[in-house]
Amino acid sequence: MMRARVHITLKHGVLDPQGKAIANALAGLGFAGVDDVRQGKYIELKLEETDRERARAKVDAMCQKLLANTVIENYRIDLEG
């Protein structure tokens, strides 16, 4: 068994209205000095796979086909197990 952790973030240059809203809320709560907030997604998958390269290839395919919008998002895969 392997665990895959996928971190998905917007590409630089893509407008992030949710990140802007978070930054404004933090400022409103008195957290000064926060200039740029980028939000993203975190997805954790438990895989019935023992081969590290096959697991990475499967998760990469999942990201390409469903989990990430590769036009505007980057993703990083961390494998454990």
DOTOR-576642 format. One record per residue: residue in one letter; x, y, z of N, C-alpha, C, O in turn. Coordinates in nm, 3 decimals, padded with zeros to 5 digits. Layout:
! DOTOR-576642
resn, n.xx, n.yy, n.zz, ca.xx, ca.yy, ca.zz, c.xx, c.yy, c.zz, o.xx, o.yy, o.zz
A, X, Y, Z, X, Y, Z, X, Y, Z, X, Y, Z
...
//
This chain:
! DOTOR-576642
resn, n.xx, n.yy, n.zz, ca.xx, ca.yy, ca.zz, c.xx, c.yy, c.zz, o.xx, o.yy, o.zz
M, 00.084, -00.119, 00.000, 00.000, 00.000, 00.000, 00.087, 00.124, 00.000, 00.191, 00.129, 00.067
M, 00.046, 00.223, -00.074, 00.116, 00.351, -00.079, 00.015, 00.462, -00.055, -00.104, 00.448, -00.081
R, 00.066, 00.571, -00.004, -00.016, 00.690, 00.015, 00.042, 00.799, -00.074, 00.162, 00.827, -00.072
A, -00.046, 00.860, -00.150, -00.006, 00.972, -00.236, -00.071, 01.098, -00.183, -00.190, 01.101, -00.152
R, 00.010, 01.202, -00.173, -00.040, 01.333, -00.133, -00.020, 01.427, -00.252, 00.092, 01.444, -00.301
V, -00.129, 01.487, -00.297, -00.125, 01.574, -00.413, -00.154, 01.716, -00.368, -00.258, 01.743, -00.308
H, -00.063, 01.806, -00.398, -00.076, 01.948, -00.366, -00.101, 02.022, -00.497, -00.019, 02.017, -00.588
I, -00.216, 02.089, -00.506, -00.254, 02.159, -00.628, -00.263, 02.308, -00.600, -00.330, 02.350, -00.506
T, -00.195, 02.387, -00.681, -00.196, 02.532, -00.664, -00.216, 02.599, -00.800, -00.186, 02.541, -00.905
L, -00.266, 02.720, -00.794, -00.280, 02.797, -00.917, -00.143, 02.836, -00.969, -00.052, 02.864, -00.891
K, -00.129, 02.839, -01.101, -00.004, 02.883, -01.160, 00.015, 03.032, -01.132, -00.082, 03.106, -01.117
H, 00.141, 03.074, -01.126, 00.169, 03.215, -01.107, 00.114, 03.293, -01.225, 00.124, 03.250, -01.340
G, 00.057, 03.406, -01.197, -00.004, 03.487, -01.301, -00.153, 03.463, -01.316, -00.221, 03.541, -01.382
V, -00.205, 03.356, -01.255, -00.348, 03.329, -01.260, -00.412, 03.400, -01.140, -00.367, 03.384, -01.027
L, -00.516, 03.479, -01.166, -00.585, 03.552, -01.062, -00.641, 03.456, -00.958, -00.701, 03.354, -00.992
D, -00.621, 03.489, -00.830, -00.665, 03.403, -00.719, -00.758, 03.482, -00.628, -00.714, 03.532, -00.524
P, -00.888, 03.495, -00.664, -00.979, 03.574, -00.583, -00.999, 03.519, -00.441, -01.018, 03.595, -00.347
Q, -00.994, 03.388, -00.426, -01.008, 03.330, -00.293, -00.886, 03.364, -00.207, -00.900, 03.393, -00.088
G, -00.768, 03.361, -00.265, -00.648, 03.401, -00.193, -00.655, 03.546, -00.151, -00.614, 03.581, -00.040
K, -00.707, 03.632, -00.240, -00.722, 03.774, -00.208, -00.821, 03.793, -00.093, -00.797, 03.875, -00.004
A, -00.931, 03.717, -00.094, -01.029, 03.725, 00.014, -00.968, 03.681, 00.147, -00.997, 03.740, 00.251
I, -00.886, 03.578, 00.145, -00.818, 03.532, 00.266, -00.724, 03.639, 00.317, -00.719, 03.666, 00.437
A, -00.647, 03.701, 00.226, -00.554, 03.807, 00.266, -00.630, 03.923, 00.330, -00.586, 03.977, 00.432
N, -00.742, 03.962, 00.271, -00.823, 04.071, 00.327, -00.879, 04.034, 00.464, -00.881, 04.117, 00.555
A, -00.925, 03.911, 00.478, -00.978, 03.867, 00.608, -00.869, 03.865, 00.714, -00.893, 03.904, 00.828
L, -00.751, 03.820, 00.678, -00.639, 03.821, 00.773, -00.605, 03.962, 00.817, -00.582, 03.987, 00.936
A, -00.603, 04.055, 00.723, -00.577, 04.195, 00.756, -00.685, 04.249, 00.849, -00.655, 04.321, 00.944
G, -00.810, 04.214, 00.823, -00.921, 04.256, 00.907, -00.914, 04.200, 01.048, -00.966, 04.259, 01.143
L, -00.848, 04.088, 01.062, -00.831, 04.025, 01.194, -00.705, 04.075, 01.264, -00.674, 04.030, 01.375
G, -00.633, 04.166, 01.201, -00.516, 04.225, 01.265, -00.384, 04.158, 01.231, -00.282, 04.188, 01.293
F, -00.385, 04.067, 01.135, -00.259, 04.002, 01.094, -00.195, 04.087, 00.984, -00.224, 04.069, 00.866
A, -00.108, 04.177, 01.025, -00.045, 04.270, 00.931, 00.073, 04.204, 00.861, 00.129, 04.105, 00.909
G, 00.111, 04.260, 00.747, 00.231, 04.215, 00.678, 00.211, 04.094, 00.589, 00.309, 04.036, 00.542
V, 00.087, 04.056, 00.563, 00.060, 03.946, 00.470, 00.026, 04.009, 00.336, -00.080, 04.068, 00.320
D, 00.117, 03.996, 00.239, 00.099, 04.064, 00.112, 00.031, 03.979, 00.005, -00.053, 04.030, -00.070
D, 00.064, 03.853, -00.001, 00.014, 03.770, -00.111, -00.025, 03.634, -00.056, 00.058, 03.564, 00.003
V, -00.150, 03.596, -00.074, -00.198, 03.465, -00.030, -00.243, 03.390, -00.154, -00.318, 03.442, -00.235
R, -00.196, 03.267, -00.168, -00.238, 03.179, -00.276, -00.299, 03.056, -00.211, -00.237, 02.994, -00.125
Q, -00.418, 03.022, -00.249, -00.483, 02.905, -00.193, -00.474, 02.789, -00.290, -00.447, 02.809, -00.409
G, -00.496, 02.670, -00.241, -00.487, 02.552, -00.326, -00.570, 02.438, -00.271, -00.655, 02.456, -00.184
K, -00.542, 02.319, -00.323, -00.614, 02.198, -00.281, -00.512, 02.093, -00.237, -00.398, 02.090, -00.284
Y, -00.555, 02.010, -00.146, -00.474, 01.898, -00.098, -00.560, 01.773, -00.110, -00.671, 01.769, -00.058
I, -00.509, 01.672, -00.176, -00.582, 01.547, -00.194, -00.491, 01.433, -00.150, -00.374, 01.426, -00.189
E, -00.544, 01.344, -00.068, -00.468, 01.228, -00.021, -00.534, 01.102, -00.073, -00.655, 01.085, -00.061
L, -00.454, 01.015, -00.132, -00.503, 00.890, -00.192, -00.429, 00.772, -00.133, -00.307, 00.777, -00.116
K, -00.501, 00.667, -00.101, -00.440, 00.541, -00.058, -00.448, 00.447, -00.177, -00.556, 00.419, -00.228
L, -00.331, 00.399, -00.220, -00.323, 00.317, -00.341, -00.285, 00.173, -00.309, -00.201, 00.148, -00.223
E, -00.348, 00.081, -00.378, -00.311, -00.060, -00.367, -00.202, -00.088, -00.470, -00.222, -00.163, -00.565
E, -00.088, -00.027, -00.448, 00.024, -00.038, -00.541, 00.151, -00.046, -00.459, 00.166, 00.025, -00.359
T, 00.243, -00.131, -00.500, 00.369, -00.144, -00.428, 00.487, -00.087, -00.506, 00.591, -00.055, -00.448
D, 00.472, -00.076, -00.638, 00.578, -00.021, -00.721, 00.568, 00.132, -00.724, 00.467, 00.188, -00.767
R, 00.673, 00.196, -00.679, 00.674, 00.343, -00.666, 00.652, 00.414, -00.801, 00.577, 00.511, -00.808
E, 00.717, 00.367, -00.906, 00.705, 00.431, -01.036, 00.565, 00.414, -01.095, 00.510, 00.508, -01.154
R, 00.507, 00.296, -01.079, 00.370, 00.274, -01.127, 00.272, 00.360, -01.049, 00.178, 00.416, -01.106
A, 00.293, 00.370, -00.917, 00.206, 00.454, -00.834, 00.213, 00.599, -00.879, 00.110, 00.665, -00.894
R, 00.334, 00.649, -00.901, 00.350, 00.788, -00.946, 00.283, 00.809, -01.081, 00.218, 00.911, -01.102
A, 00.299, 00.714, -01.172, 00.238, 00.726, -01.304, 00.086, 00.727, -01.295, 00.020, 00.802, -01.367
K, 00.030, 00.644, -01.208, -00.116, 00.641, -01.191, -00.167, 00.773, -01.136, -00.265, 00.827, -01.186
V, -00.101, 00.823, -01.033, -00.146, 00.949, -00.972, -00.127, 01.064, -01.071, -00.210, 01.154, -01.076
D, -00.019, 01.063, -01.147, 00.002, 01.165, -01.248, -00.113, 01.163, -01.350, -00.163, 01.268, -01.388
A, -00.153, 01.045, -01.392, -00.265, 01.034, -01.487, -00.394, 01.085, -01.424, -00.474, 01.150, -01.491
M, -00.415, 01.056, -01.296, -00.534, 01.106, -01.225, -00.535, 01.259, -01.223, -00.639, 01.322, -01.243
C, -00.418, 01.316, -01.200, -00.407, 01.463, -01.197, -00.435, 01.522, -01.334, -00.506, 01.621, -01.346
Q, -00.378, 01.461, -01.438, -00.395, 01.510, -01.575, -00.541, 01.502, -01.620, -00.589, 01.589, -01.693
K, -00.611, 01.395, -01.577, -00.746, 01.371, -01.627, -00.857, 01.429, -01.540, -00.965, 01.459, -01.590
L, -00.832, 01.448, -01.408, -00.941, 01.487, -01.320, -00.903, 01.583, -01.208, -00.969, 01.685, -01.189
L, -00.799, 01.551, -01.135, -00.773, 01.621, -01.010, -00.726, 01.766, -01.028, -00.758, 01.850, -00.944
A, -00.653, 01.795, -01.133, -00.601, 01.929, -01.155, -00.642, 01.981, -01.293, -00.651, 01.905, -01.389
N, -00.666, 02.109, -01.300, -00.689, 02.174, -01.429, -00.553, 02.225, -01.473, -00.511, 02.334, -01.433
T, -00.485, 02.149, -01.555, -00.345, 02.178, -01.587, -00.327, 02.305, -01.671, -00.213, 02.349, -01.691
V, -00.434, 02.363, -01.719, -00.424, 02.490, -01.791, -00.389, 02.602, -01.692, -00.310, 02.691, -01.723
I, -00.449, 02.596, -01.572, -00.429, 02.704, -01.474, -00.369, 02.657, -01.343, -00.340, 02.739, -01.256
E, -00.348, 02.526, -01.326, -00.298, 02.474, -01.199, -00.171, 02.391, -01.216, -00.153, 02.323, -01.317
N, -00.085, 02.398, -01.117, 00.031, 02.310, -01.103, -00.002, 02.207, -00.997, -00.088, 02.231, -00.911
Y, 00.065, 02.092, -01.001, 00.047, 01.994, -00.894, 00.180, 01.930, -00.861, 00.271, 01.921, -00.944
R, 00.188, 01.884, -00.737, 00.307, 01.813, -00.688, 00.259, 01.686, -00.621, 00.163, 01.689, -00.544
I, 00.326, 01.576, -00.649, 00.289, 01.445, -00.593, 00.397, 01.404, -00.495, 00.515, 01.402, -00.529
D, 00.356, 01.371, -00.373, 00.446, 01.313, -00.271, 00.397, 01.173, -00.244, 00.279, 01.153, -00.213
L, 00.487, 01.074, -00.255, 00.453, 00.935, -00.228, 00.516, 00.887, -00.098, 00.628, 00.926, -00.064
E, 00.443, 00.803, -00.027, 00.492, 00.745, 00.098, 00.453, 00.598, 00.099, 00.342, 00.561, 00.062
G, 00.544, 00.517, 00.142, 00.514, 00.376, 00.156, 00.594, 00.288, 00.064, 00.578, 00.166, 00.066
//
